[in-house]
């Protein structure tokens, strides 16, 4: 059977949505469940750190394996790991057992485009995508995930409903983990519909070639951003709202539904902005205001004002997600894309894993807002560094716009560097 790129994209979007729905309630249910079985914020942070550290290593492995093995089979493996994670977590209550489960599994304290599936899905989507369509494809990928995440956050209120029907709080929370496992099975069915043999054309090639130093510099900067983000992962922000303001599970669920909706539609706005000002400028100048909102929220004693600033942050902070992915795919050769996706994603998860344990410790003190100040400050440093280092390295579609401007008599840019590649068409020519 012959599959077009649109068929492949449909199944990837659907699988991303299934995973996003599970992530949506998991980031709220996980800290609530761990608190219910007697864990303090520090131990919750330890499990969050273990989950993110494991995500880093499995993401890196997936990126490299994508060069040598069939992408569909690798995605099927990740889906069954998701299923096993949902079954295993509610089966144990000992920290020594939950830490390795979190490390190996797919459940994270932060929803979004992260996890071992991500570099594999991105490699499928990038294959055959035209330069001018690439950012839109990745924005729809992120959009499908975040809309489903929004629905998932509402599902986090299900345990409250179940307790009203006589279920114990623990039993109601455990039921959500089994739902997460079922979504892993659904993802497997969707991945099974993808065509086989996606990894064949890149076998035997080096993981990274001419783009390696661009990728390494991007990975280093993305790691700084992720390290900063580790101080304000969604599970710990939920825990902060539980403890500081006494919000219920249902209230936090509704709040995260709103943030996910804002995240989702910000991707569409990001595409329009990127077409006008470029990918790097979009990443930087939407991120800095969101960082300021996070810092301000740490000092505000009023719950409505805190939620307002966090909602503004949600509308801005994720515009860099599709633009970042598109930029990475644009500045490497097609053969390098699986490895580039893994190398830039894995250090993010690794760096992200450091902050939650520190943040969890601080949440139990009188300095509960300090993690947000650290996060916002370091993220701003990242934004300025990204602008300084990569402002002259343009993806192909931006080079075309500059060339057209020069042809029409526009100014010639000073010291402009080029991206490494263009996406080849099926006949081997650049397009």
C-alpha positions in Angstrom: 0.0 0.0 0.0 1.3 3.5 -0.8 1.0 6.1 1.8 1.3 9.8 1.2 2.9 12.2 3.6 -0.6 13.5 4.6 -1.6 9.9 5.6 1.4 9.6 7.7 0.8 13.0 9.3 -2.8 12.0 10.2 -1.7 9.0 12.2 1.2 10.8 13.9 -1.2 13.7 14.8 -3.7 11.2 16.2 -1.1 9.3 18.2 0.2 12.7 19.5 -3.3 13.6 20.6 -3.8 10.3 22.4 -0.5 10.8 24.3 -1.4 14.4 24.9 -4.7 13.5 26.5 -2.9 11.1 28.9 -0.2 13.7 29.6 -2.9 16.3 30.4 -4.3 14.4 33.4 -1.0 12.7 34.3 0.8 16.0 35.3 -2.0 16.7 37.8 -2.9 13.1 38.9 0.7 12.1 39.5 1.5 14.6 42.3 -2.0 14.2 43.7 -1.6 10.4 43.9 1.9 10.6 45.4 0.7 13.1 48.0 -2.2 10.9 48.8 0.1 7.9 49.5 2.1 10.0 51.9 4.9 11.5 49.8 6.2 15.0 50.8 7.2 17.6 48.1 10.8 16.6 48.2 10.0 12.9 47.3 7.6 14.0 44.7 10.4 16.1 43.2 12.7 13.0 43.3 10.3 11.0 41.2 9.8 13.9 38.8 13.5 14.2 38.4 13.9 10.5 37.8 11.1 10.6 35.1 12.8 13.4 33.3 16.3 11.9 33.5 15.0 8.6 32.0 13.2 10.6 29.3 16.4 12.2 28.4 18.3 9.0 27.9 15.4 7.2 26.1 14.9 10.2 23.8 18.6 10.2 22.9 18.5 6.4 22.2 15.4 6.8 20.1 17.0 9.5 18.0 20.0 7.3 17.2 18.0 4.1 16.7 15.8 6.0 14.2 18.8 6.0 11.9 19.2 2.2 11.8 15.7 0.7 12.4 12.2 1.0 11.1 10.5 4.1 12.7 7.1 2.3 12.9 8.5 -0.6 14.9 10.3 1.8 17.3 7.1 3.8 17.8 5.3 0.6 18.6 7.8 -0.2 21.3 7.4 3.2 22.8 3.6 2.8 22.9 3.9 -0.4 24.8 6.2 1.2 27.3 3.5 3.8 27.8 1.0 1.0 28.5 3.3 -0.7 31.0 3.9 2.6 32.7 0.2 3.1 33.4 -0.1 -0.4 34.8 3.1 -0.3 37.0 2.8 3.1 38.8 -0.5 2.3 40.7 0.8 -1.1 41.6 3.5 0.1 44.0 3.8 2.7 46.8 7.5 2.4 47.7 9.8 5.2 46.6 12.6 2.7 45.8 10.3 1.0 43.3 8.5 4.0 41.8 11.8 5.8 41.0 13.0 3.2 38.5 9.5 2.9 37.1 9.4 6.6 36.5 12.9 6.5 35.0 12.1 3.8 32.4 8.4 4.9 31.8 6.8 7.5 29.7 4.9 9.5 32.3 6.4 13.0 32.9 5.7 15.8 35.3 5.6 18.1 32.3 3.3 17.8 29.3 4.3 18.8 25.9 6.6 17.7 23.0 8.9 15.5 25.0 9.5 11.8 25.4 11.0 9.0 23.5 8.3 9.2 20.8 9.1 12.7 19.9 12.3 12.4 17.7 10.7 9.4 15.9 7.4 11.3 15.2 9.3 14.4 14.1 11.4 12.3 11.7 8.3 10.9 10.1 6.7 14.3 9.7 9.9 16.0 8.4 10.3 13.4 5.6 8.9 14.9 2.4 7.8 18.2 4.0 8.5 21.2 1.8 10.5 24.1 3.4 7.6 26.5 3.2 5.2 23.9 4.8 7.5 22.6 7.6 6.7 25.1 10.3 2.9 24.7 9.7 3.2 20.9 9.9 5.0 21.1 13.2 2.5 23.7 14.5 -0.3 21.3 13.7 1.6 18.5 15.4 1.9 20.6 18.6 -1.7 21.9 18.2 -3.1 18.4 18.1 -1.2 17.4 21.2 -2.1 20.5 23.2 -5.8 20.4 22.4 -5.9 16.9 23.6 -3.8 17.9 26.6 -6.5 20.5 27.4 -9.1 17.8 27.3 -6.9 15.6 29.5 -6.6 18.2 32.1 -10.4 18.3 32.5 -10.3 14.5 32.8 -8.1 15.1 35.9 -11.4 16.0 37.7 -12.7 12.5 37.2 -11.4 11.2 40.6 -13.4 13.9 42.4 -16.5 12.6 40.6 -15.7 9.0 41.4 -15.3 9.7 45.1 -18.8 11.2 45.1 -20.0 7.8 44.0 -18.3 6.0 46.9 -14.9 5.3 45.5 -11.9 5.9 47.8 -9.6 8.7 46.7 -6.7 6.2 46.1 -8.9 3.9 44.0 -10.2 6.9 41.9 -6.6 8.1 41.3 -5.4 4.6 40.3 -8.2 4.3 37.8 -6.7 7.3 35.9 -3.3 5.4 35.5 -5.2 2.5 33.9 -6.8 5.0 31.5 -3.3 6.2 30.7 -2.3 2.6 29.9 -5.3 2.2 27.6 -4.1 5.3 25.7 -0.8 3.6 25.2 -2.6 0.8 23.5 -4.5 3.2 21.3 -1.2 4.8 20.3 0.1 1.4 19.3 -2.9 0.9 17.0 -2.3 4.2 15.4 1.4 3.6 14.9 0.7 0.2 13.4 -1.1 2.0 10.6 2.1 3.8 9.5 4.0 2.3 6.6 7.0 0.2 7.4 10.5 0.8 6.2 10.8 4.5 7.1 14.4 4.1 8.3 15.8 2.4 5.2 17.1 5.3 3.3 19.5 6.6 6.0 21.0 3.3 7.1 24.8 3.2 7.2 25.1 7.0 7.3 26.7 8.9 10.2 24.3 10.1 12.8 25.5 13.7 12.4 27.5 15.1 9.5 28.0 18.7 8.3 25.5 20.1 10.8 27.0 18.7 14.0 28.3 21.9 15.4 25.0 23.7 14.8 23.2 20.9 16.5 25.6 20.8 19.5 25.3 24.5 20.1 21.5 24.3 19.8 21.5 21.4 22.2 23.6 23.3 24.7 21.3 26.4 24.6 18.1 24.2 24.7 19.6 22.5 27.8 19.9 25.9 29.6 16.3 26.6 28.8 15.2 23.2 30.0 17.3 23.5 33.2 15.4 26.7 33.9 12.1 25.1 33.1 12.8 22.3 35.6 12.2 24.7 38.4 8.6 25.3 37.2 7.4 22.0 35.7 3.6 21.6 35.6 3.3 19.0 38.3 5.2 21.2 40.8 3.3 24.3 39.8 0.1 22.3 40.5 1.6 21.2 43.9 2.4 24.9 44.6 -1.2 25.9 43.8 -2.5 23.0 46.1 -0.3 24.1 49.0 -0.2 27.9 48.8 -3.7 28.6 47.8 -5.6 25.4 48.7 -6.9 24.8 45.2 -8.9 21.6 44.7 -8.0 19.0 42.1 -11.0 20.1 40.0 -9.9 23.8 40.2 -6.4 23.0 39.1 -7.8 20.8 36.3 -9.8 23.7 35.0 -6.9 26.0 35.2 -4.6 23.7 33.2 -7.4 23.2 30.7 -7.3 27.0 30.1 -3.5 27.0 29.8 -3.5 24.1 27.4 -6.0 25.8 25.1 -3.9 29.0 25.1 -0.8 26.9 24.4 -2.5 25.2 21.5 -3.7 28.2 19.7 -0.5 30.1 20.3 1.1 27.6 17.9 -1.0 28.9 15.0 -0.1 32.5 15.9 3.6 31.5 16.1 3.4 30.4 12.4 2.2 33.8 11.3 4.7 35.6 13.4 7.6 33.4 12.1 6.7 34.2 8.5 7.0 37.9 9.3 10.0 38.1 11.6 11.7 34.7 11.3 12.0 31.6 13.5 14.7 32.7 15.9 13.1 36.1 16.5 9.7 34.4 17.2 11.4 32.1 19.7 13.1 34.9 21.6 10.6 37.8 21.6 7.6 35.7 22.7 9.6 34.0 25.4 10.9 36.9 27.3 7.5 38.4 28.3 6.4 35.0 29.4 9.4 34.7 31.7 8.6 38.0 33.3 5.0 36.8 34.0 6.4 33.8 35.8 8.7 35.9 38.0 5.9 38.3 38.9 3.5 35.4 39.8 6.0 34.3 42.4 5.6 37.5 44.4 1.8 38.1 44.1 -0.3 37.1 47.1 -3.7 37.2 45.3 -4.8 34.0 43.6 -6.8 35.6 40.8 -3.8 37.8 39.9 -1.4 34.8 40.0 -3.7 32.8 37.7 -3.9 35.8 35.4 -0.2 36.1 35.0 0.2 32.3 34.6 -2.5 32.4 31.8 -0.6 35.2 30.0 2.5 33.2 30.3 0.7 30.2 28.8 -0.4 32.2 25.8 3.3 33.2 25.1 5.6 30.6 26.5 5.0 27.8 24.0 5.3 29.7 20.7 8.8 28.6 20.6 7.8 24.9 20.4 6.9 24.5 16.7 9.3 27.2 15.7 12.2 25.5 17.6 11.4 22.1 16.0 11.1 23.6 12.5 14.4 25.4 12.9 16.2 22.3 14.0 14.8 20.3 11.0 15.7 23.2 8.7 19.3 23.7 9.5 20.4 20.0 9.2 20.4 17.7 6.2 17.4 15.3 5.9 19.6 12.3 6.8 20.6 13.9 10.1 17.1 14.7 11.2 16.3 11.8 13.5 19.7 12.2 15.3 19.3 16.0 15.4 15.9 15.7 16.9 17.2 13.2 19.5 20.3 15.2 20.3 18.5 18.4 20.8 15.6 16.8 22.8 17.5 14.5 25.1 19.7 17.1 26.8 16.6 19.2 27.3 15.0 16.3 29.3 18.3 15.7 31.1 18.7 19.3 32.1 15.0 19.5 33.0 15.5 16.6 35.4 17.8 18.6 37.7 15.3 21.3 38.7 12.3 19.4 40.1 14.2 17.9 43.1 15.5 21.4 44.0 12.2 23.0 43.4 10.4 20.4 45.5 12.7 21.0 48.4 12.1 24.8 48.2 8.3 24.3 48.0 8.5 22.9 51.5 10.1 26.1 52.9 9.1 29.7 53.2 10.7 30.4 49.8 8.1 28.6 47.7 8.1 31.2 45.0 11.9 31.2 44.5 11.9 28.4 41.9 9.8 30.6 39.6 12.2 33.5 40.0 15.2 31.2 39.1 13.3 29.7 36.2 12.3 33.1 34.7 15.7 34.6 35.1 17.6 31.7 33.5 15.1 31.4 30.7 15.7 35.1 29.8 19.5 34.4 29.7 18.8 31.6 27.3 16.7 33.7 25.0 19.3 36.4 24.7 22.1 33.9 24.1 20.0 32.2 21.4 19.4 35.5 19.6 23.1 36.4 19.8 24.4 33.0 18.5 21.8 32.1 15.8 20.4 35.3 14.5 22.5 35.0 11.3 21.8 31.3 10.6 18.7 31.3 8.4 16.5 28.4 7.4 16.0 28.0 3.6 12.6 29.7 3.5 14.0 32.8 5.2 17.0 32.8 2.8 14.6 32.8 -0.1 12.7 35.8 1.3 16.0 37.7 1.7 17.1 36.7 -1.8 13.8 38.0 -3.2 14.2 41.2 -1.3 17.7 41.6 -2.7 16.4 41.0 -6.2 13.8 43.7 -5.7 16.5 46.2 -4.5 16.4 45.5 -0.8 19.4 45.9 1.4 22.0 43.1 1.6 22.2 41.5 5.0 25.6 41.8 6.8 27.6 38.7 7.7 24.6 36.4 7.1 25.3 32.6 7.4 23.3 30.0 5.6 21.6 26.8 6.9 23.3 23.6 6.0 20.6 22.1 3.8 17.5 22.3 1.8 15.0 19.6 1.7 15.5 17.6 -1.5 12.7 16.7 -3.7 12.0 13.2 -4.8 14.2 13.6 -7.9 17.2 14.7 -5.9 17.0 18.5 -6.7 16.7 21.2 -4.1 13.4 22.8 -3.7 
